[in-house]
Amino acid sequence: MSEFINNTENRINNLYAFTKGIINKEKGSLLVKKYQEAIDKVQPFDVVAVVDRLMAEGIGLPELKTGINKTLNMFYSALVAKAVPDYGSIPFLKMLADENGELNRRLIALRPDIKEMNSKYIGETEKNIVLTNIRNQVNELTEFEVHYIKKENILFPYIEKYLKAYRCLPLMWAYHDDIRRFTREIVNMIDSEAVDMKRLNRLIGDLFFTMYAIRFREEYILFPVVFDLIPATDWAAMMTQSYEVGFAFINTPEKAGKQASSPATSPAGSRQKIFGKKELGPALLDFETGQLSLEQAIKMLNHLPVDMTLVDENDEVRYFSTPGHRIFPRSKAIIGRRVENCHPPSSVHIVTELLDAFKAGKKDKESFWIQMGEKFILIQYFALRDEKGVYKGTLEVSQDVSEIRSLTGEKRLME
């Protein structure tokens, strides 16, 4: 066993040195020659471990993504030669794999139009028709967003719970964001009056490459690593949460006879007992300015026209509301999750800087606002403090204020 562990550690060290050399732009042919044996024997977990080490070093995402793309091209043959698990025994993974299969079919269907778009014999009218077809097909690919949301908000929290080397997840999230940007830019460009064909071809190429790359990394690296890592009860809970998010390009899977539920999570280091509606029944909670049952309190919070998320003083997510239409996706899997892991890599530094300012007493609130399609979203953060001013957490409140911004005149209650 010790020999196996040593061999694995040596192989990971060599693969790390190879990847670091690629990132540092050392000569590729020399690196391959030096580390060929490790490359030929690469295992899915090796890749996860190498990326975890590189992310821990704080290498910039652009450099890291370029280096990883080149490195995985070298690992491709060895990884696809490995037998992948039978995902049929885990409905959640099978569902993700089925979605990938349908994505692949749609990407293949796009290729003839892309080829025709670049034909030197195509007329202007025909070209516009083909561009419209491409635009519509790429726009349909945005439905695959729910696949990435399920990974980011359901799968990733469980991986963080059971896998120490989980820093590959923010990198994968960064690729998801690239895909979101590519699809948005392609649609916007074709909708514009002047289409830059060179730029359009580059964007389409980037979209294809990244979507195929993520599919490969899921099915030959990520899924095999977590297959035996996560308990069956948690896989079942993940599948249950998936019905709240939706499914991409596939029919809604049939639900199991008894759906698993995610257990309530206590704050870090706490052994406090948790009381729910079953335990409290009609008992009233004293809110100082009134008394409500737990059921009334839940209904009140969920009927407010805002998304609320509470992060405790340990930077762990403790609560989120479930209004009729959420602005940003949430799942029960994020309860107890570190808040920095709940945001894409591009915005993590903003969140951590804000929390640091709240803890230091430099700020008590902060607001941001963004345009999301036709919606104008106001996002506000409030520092929570006790009577002595001690920091107790942060409340995030997000609201679609489009209708509020358009209000004019008056509408009185008594009229």
DAPERA-V439711 format. One record per residue. N is the residue number from 1. RES is the residue in three letters. SS is DSSP state (H for helix, E for strand, C for the rest). Layout:
BEGIN
n;res;ss
N;RES;SS
N;RES;SS
END
This chain:
BEGIN
n;res;ss
1;MET;C
2;SER;H
3;GLU;H
4;PHE;H
5;ILE;H
6;ASN;H
7;ASN;H
8;THR;H
9;GLU;H
10;ASN;H
11;ARG;H
12;ILE;H
13;ASN;H
14;ASN;H
15;LEU;H
16;TYR;H
17;ALA;H
18;PHE;H
19;THR;H
20;LYS;H
21;GLY;H
22;ILE;H
23;ILE;H
24;ASN;C
25;LYS;C
26;GLU;C
27;LYS;C
28;GLY;H
29;SER;H
30;LEU;H
31;LEU;H
32;VAL;H
33;LYS;H
34;LYS;H
35;TYR;H
36;GLN;H
37;GLU;H
38;ALA;H
39;ILE;H
40;ASP;H
41;LYS;C
42;VAL;C
43;GLN;C
44;PRO;H
45;PHE;H
46;ASP;H
47;VAL;H
48;VAL;H
49;ALA;H
50;VAL;H
51;VAL;H
52;ASP;H
53;ARG;H
54;LEU;H
55;MET;H
56;ALA;H
57;GLU;C
58;GLY;C
59;ILE;C
60;GLY;C
61;LEU;H
62;PRO;H
63;GLU;H
64;LEU;H
65;LYS;H
66;THR;H
67;GLY;H
68;ILE;H
69;ASN;H
70;LYS;H
71;THR;H
72;LEU;H
73;ASN;H
74;MET;H
75;PHE;H
76;TYR;H
77;SER;H
78;ALA;H
79;LEU;H
80;VAL;H
81;ALA;C
82;LYS;C
83;ALA;C
84;VAL;C
85;PRO;C
86;ASP;C
87;TYR;H
88;GLY;H
89;SER;H
90;ILE;C
91;PRO;H
92;PHE;H
93;LEU;H
94;LYS;H
95;MET;H
96;LEU;H
97;ALA;H
98;ASP;H
99;GLU;H
100;ASN;H
101;GLY;H
102;GLU;H
103;LEU;H
104;ASN;H
105;ARG;H
106;ARG;H
107;LEU;H
108;ILE;H
109;ALA;H
110;LEU;H
111;ARG;H
112;PRO;H
113;ASP;H
114;ILE;H
115;LYS;H
116;GLU;H
117;MET;H
118;ASN;C
119;SER;C
120;LYS;C
121;TYR;C
122;ILE;C
123;GLY;C
124;GLU;H
125;THR;H
126;GLU;H
127;LYS;H
128;ASN;H
129;ILE;H
130;VAL;H
131;LEU;H
132;THR;H
133;ASN;H
134;ILE;H
135;ARG;H
136;ASN;H
137;GLN;H
138;VAL;H
139;ASN;H
140;GLU;H
141;LEU;H
142;THR;H
143;GLU;H
144;PHE;H
145;GLU;H
146;VAL;H
147;HIS;H
148;TYR;H
149;ILE;H
150;LYS;H
151;LYS;H
152;GLU;H
153;ASN;H
154;ILE;H
155;LEU;H
156;PHE;H
157;PRO;H
158;TYR;H
159;ILE;H
160;GLU;H
161;LYS;H
162;TYR;H
163;LEU;C
164;LYS;C
165;ALA;C
166;TYR;C
167;ARG;C
168;CYS;H
169;LEU;H
170;PRO;H
171;LEU;H
172;MET;H
173;TRP;H
174;ALA;H
175;TYR;H
176;HIS;H
177;ASP;H
178;ASP;H
179;ILE;H
180;ARG;H
181;ARG;H
182;PHE;H
183;THR;H
184;ARG;H
185;GLU;H
186;ILE;H
187;VAL;H
188;ASN;H
189;MET;H
190;ILE;H
191;ASP;H
192;SER;C
193;GLU;C
194;ALA;C
195;VAL;C
196;ASP;C
197;MET;H
198;LYS;H
199;ARG;H
200;LEU;H
201;ASN;H
202;ARG;H
203;LEU;H
204;ILE;H
205;GLY;H
206;ASP;H
207;LEU;H
208;PHE;H
209;PHE;H
210;THR;H
211;MET;H
212;TYR;H
213;ALA;H
214;ILE;H
215;ARG;H
216;PHE;H
217;ARG;H
218;GLU;H
219;GLU;H
220;TYR;H
221;ILE;H
222;LEU;H
223;PHE;H
224;PRO;H
225;VAL;H
226;VAL;H
227;PHE;H
228;ASP;C
229;LEU;C
230;ILE;C
231;PRO;C
232;ALA;H
233;THR;H
234;ASP;H
235;TRP;H
236;ALA;H
237;ALA;H
238;MET;H
239;MET;H
240;THR;H
241;GLN;H
242;SER;H
243;TYR;H
244;GLU;H
245;VAL;H
246;GLY;C
247;PHE;C
248;ALA;C
249;PHE;C
250;ILE;C
251;ASN;C
252;THR;C
253;PRO;C
254;GLU;C
255;LYS;C
256;ALA;C
257;GLY;C
258;LYS;C
259;GLN;C
260;ALA;C
261;SER;C
262;SER;C
263;PRO;C
264;ALA;C
265;THR;C
266;SER;C
267;PRO;C
268;ALA;C
269;GLY;C
270;SER;C
271;ARG;C
272;GLN;C
273;LYS;C
274;ILE;C
275;PHE;C
276;GLY;C
277;LYS;H
278;LYS;H
279;GLU;H
280;LEU;H
281;GLY;C
282;PRO;C
283;ALA;C
284;LEU;E
285;LEU;E
286;ASP;E
287;PHE;C
288;GLU;C
289;THR;C
290;GLY;C
291;GLN;E
292;LEU;E
293;SER;E
294;LEU;H
295;GLU;H
296;GLN;H
297;ALA;H
298;ILE;H
299;LYS;H
300;MET;H
301;LEU;H
302;ASN;H
303;HIS;H
304;LEU;C
305;PRO;C
306;VAL;C
307;ASP;E
308;MET;E
309;THR;E
310;LEU;E
311;VAL;E
312;ASP;E
313;GLU;C
314;ASN;C
315;ASP;C
316;GLU;E
317;VAL;E
318;ARG;E
319;TYR;E
320;PHE;E
321;SER;C
322;THR;C
323;PRO;C
324;GLY;C
325;HIS;C
326;ARG;C
327;ILE;C
328;PHE;C
329;PRO;C
330;ARG;C
331;SER;C
332;LYS;H
333;ALA;H
334;ILE;H
335;ILE;C
336;GLY;C
337;ARG;C
338;ARG;E
339;VAL;H
340;GLU;H
341;ASN;H
342;CYS;H
343;HIS;C
344;PRO;C
345;PRO;H
346;SER;H
347;SER;H
348;VAL;H
349;HIS;H
350;ILE;H
351;VAL;H
352;THR;H
353;GLU;H
354;LEU;H
355;LEU;H
356;ASP;H
357;ALA;H
358;PHE;H
359;LYS;H
360;ALA;C
361;GLY;C
362;LYS;C
363;LYS;C
364;ASP;C
365;LYS;E
366;GLU;E
367;SER;E
368;PHE;E
369;TRP;E
370;ILE;E
371;GLN;E
372;MET;E
373;GLY;C
374;GLU;C
375;LYS;E
376;PHE;E
377;ILE;E
378;LEU;E
379;ILE;E
380;GLN;E
381;TYR;E
382;PHE;E
383;ALA;E
384;LEU;E
385;ARG;E
386;ASP;C
387;GLU;C
388;LYS;C
389;GLY;C
390;VAL;C
391;TYR;E
392;LYS;E
393;GLY;E
394;THR;E
395;LEU;E
396;GLU;E
397;VAL;E
398;SER;E
399;GLN;E
400;ASP;E
401;VAL;C
402;SER;H
403;GLU;H
404;ILE;H
405;ARG;H
406;SER;C
407;LEU;C
408;THR;C
409;GLY;C
410;GLU;C
411;LYS;C
412;ARG;C
413;LEU;C
414;MET;C
415;GLU;C
END
